[in-house]
Amino acid sequence: FLLLLNRESIIYKAHFPEQPITPGVCIIQIASELLAGLLSKEVRLAEVVNAKFLSVINPVETESVTYTITKLTSDASGKTLKTAVVVSAEEVICAKLSLLYSIDE
């Protein structure tokens, strides 16, 4: 998924006015919303198993980021889903996420 960043967003005015960066919580929320859209189901983040933020995402320097869902593993009941997500800007890996979700039917 390729996402264009809006450097005029209120998020960047608050985090931080002179040097805007994309907050980690927003990076994770975007991953959750993309997963819900991909599955066409509601998902609830149950646990951040692991989150590595490797490079700052500054909307002034970076116009877009790519979210790649690298793994989707469901439990036997189909009620939980573990996913791995890589967020990158061109050749630079910005974040690696391992997330556990509850799936609503």
Secondary structure, DSSP 8 states (H G I E B T S, - for coil): -EEE--TTSHHHHHS-SSS----HHHHHHHHHHHHHHHHTS-EEEEEEEEEEE-S---TTT-SEEEEEEEEEEE-TTSSEEEEEEEEEETTEEEEEEEEEEEE--
